[in-house]
Amino acid sequence: KNVPVAVRAEAKHLWATLRELAPEGEEAIRYGMPTIRVAGKNLVHMAVQKHHIGFYPAPSGVARFEAEIAKRYRYSKGAIQFPIGAPLPIALITKIVRFRLKEERARAKK
């Protein structure tokens, strides 16, 4: 895919942030998207689209932070759209990923 340089930099920054937050995560491609997996399950996905970077933290990740997400971003049951050219909300992404990590670690212990 021909991704503009500026968008590529944003996407790389998001991926680096995800890797830093989940260092034990396994990198994979799932549903055609870069994915971080923990304990054999998908933690989060991301993908560059035409007008946004898609962030897919599972329905639970969206639901838990829906009030905060809804103030600024388009979203659906399991996806959040970060507009290209706008700063990535690293603090929000961090909260969501930490929540998902707790969720997946708890599931793995069962």
Contacts in CASP RR format, 6 or more apart in sequence:
PFRMAT RR
TARGET T0000
AUTHOR 0000-0000-0000
METHOD contacts of the structure
MODEL  1
KNVPVAVRAEAKHLWATLRELAPEGEEAIRYGMPTIRVAGKNLVHMAVQK
HHIGFYPAPSGVARFEAEIAKRYRYSKGAIQFPIGAPLPIALITKIVRFR
LKEERARAKK
1 48 0 8 1.000
3 11 0 8 1.000
3 48 0 8 1.000
6 84 0 8 1.000
6 85 0 8 1.000
7 48 0 8 1.000
7 53 0 8 1.000
7 84 0 8 1.000
7 85 0 8 1.000
8 48 0 8 1.000
10 53 0 8 1.000
10 84 0 8 1.000
10 85 0 8 1.000
10 88 0 8 1.000
11 46 0 8 1.000
11 48 0 8 1.000
11 53 0 8 1.000
13 88 0 8 1.000
14 46 0 8 1.000
14 53 0 8 1.000
14 55 0 8 1.000
14 82 0 8 1.000
14 88 0 8 1.000
14 93 0 8 1.000
15 34 0 8 1.000
15 46 0 8 1.000
17 88 0 8 1.000
17 90 0 8 1.000
17 93 0 8 1.000
17 94 0 8 1.000
18 36 0 8 1.000
18 44 0 8 1.000
18 46 0 8 1.000
18 93 0 8 1.000
18 97 0 8 1.000
19 25 0 8 1.000
19 27 0 8 1.000
19 36 0 8 1.000
21 93 0 8 1.000
21 94 0 8 1.000
21 97 0 8 1.000
21 98 0 8 1.000
21 101 0 8 1.000
22 36 0 8 1.000
22 38 0 8 1.000
22 43 0 8 1.000
22 44 0 8 1.000
22 97 0 8 1.000
22 101 0 8 1.000
24 38 0 8 1.000
25 36 0 8 1.000
25 37 0 8 1.000
25 38 0 8 1.000
25 43 0 8 1.000
26 36 0 8 1.000
26 37 0 8 1.000
26 38 0 8 1.000
26 40 0 8 1.000
27 34 0 8 1.000
27 35 0 8 1.000
27 36 0 8 1.000
27 37 0 8 1.000
28 34 0 8 1.000
28 35 0 8 1.000
28 36 0 8 1.000
28 37 0 8 1.000
28 42 0 8 1.000
29 35 0 8 1.000
30 37 0 8 1.000
30 42 0 8 1.000
30 45 0 8 1.000
31 45 0 8 1.000
32 47 0 8 1.000
33 45 0 8 1.000
33 46 0 8 1.000
33 47 0 8 1.000
33 56 0 8 1.000
34 45 0 8 1.000
34 46 0 8 1.000
34 47 0 8 1.000
35 42 0 8 1.000
35 43 0 8 1.000
35 44 0 8 1.000
35 45 0 8 1.000
36 42 0 8 1.000
36 43 0 8 1.000
36 44 0 8 1.000
36 45 0 8 1.000
37 43 0 8 1.000
38 101 0 8 1.000
38 104 0 8 1.000
38 105 0 8 1.000
38 108 0 8 1.000
39 104 0 8 1.000
39 105 0 8 1.000
39 107 0 8 1.000
39 108 0 8 1.000
40 108 0 8 1.000
41 104 0 8 1.000
41 107 0 8 1.000
41 108 0 8 1.000
42 58 0 8 1.000
43 57 0 8 1.000
43 58 0 8 1.000
43 97 0 8 1.000
43 100 0 8 1.000
43 101 0 8 1.000
43 104 0 8 1.000
44 55 0 8 1.000
44 56 0 8 1.000
44 57 0 8 1.000
44 58 0 8 1.000
44 96 0 8 1.000
44 97 0 8 1.000
44 100 0 8 1.000
45 55 0 8 1.000
45 56 0 8 1.000
46 53 0 8 1.000
46 54 0 8 1.000
46 55 0 8 1.000
46 56 0 8 1.000
47 53 0 8 1.000
47 54 0 8 1.000
47 56 0 8 1.000
48 54 0 8 1.000
49 81 0 8 1.000
51 81 0 8 1.000
51 83 0 8 1.000
51 84 0 8 1.000
52 74 0 8 1.000
52 81 0 8 1.000
52 82 0 8 1.000
52 83 0 8 1.000
52 84 0 8 1.000
53 81 0 8 1.000
53 82 0 8 1.000
53 84 0 8 1.000
53 88 0 8 1.000
54 79 0 8 1.000
54 80 0 8 1.000
54 81 0 8 1.000
54 82 0 8 1.000
55 79 0 8 1.000
55 80 0 8 1.000
55 81 0 8 1.000
55 82 0 8 1.000
55 93 0 8 1.000
55 96 0 8 1.000
56 78 0 8 1.000
56 79 0 8 1.000
56 80 0 8 1.000
57 78 0 8 1.000
57 80 0 8 1.000
57 96 0 8 1.000
57 97 0 8 1.000
57 100 0 8 1.000
58 78 0 8 1.000
58 100 0 8 1.000
59 77 0 8 1.000
59 78 0 8 1.000
60 99 0 8 1.000
60 100 0 8 1.000
60 103 0 8 1.000
61 78 0 8 1.000
61 96 0 8 1.000
61 99 0 8 1.000
61 100 0 8 1.000
61 103 0 8 1.000
62 69 0 8 1.000
62 75 0 8 1.000
62 76 0 8 1.000
62 77 0 8 1.000
62 78 0 8 1.000
62 79 0 8 1.000
62 80 0 8 1.000
64 96 0 8 1.000
64 99 0 8 1.000
65 92 0 8 1.000
65 95 0 8 1.000
65 96 0 8 1.000
65 99 0 8 1.000
66 75 0 8 1.000
68 92 0 8 1.000
69 75 0 8 1.000
69 80 0 8 1.000
69 92 0 8 1.000
72 89 0 8 1.000
73 80 0 8 1.000
73 81 0 8 1.000
73 82 0 8 1.000
73 83 0 8 1.000
73 89 0 8 1.000
74 80 0 8 1.000
74 81 0 8 1.000
75 81 0 8 1.000
82 88 0 8 1.000
82 89 0 8 1.000
END
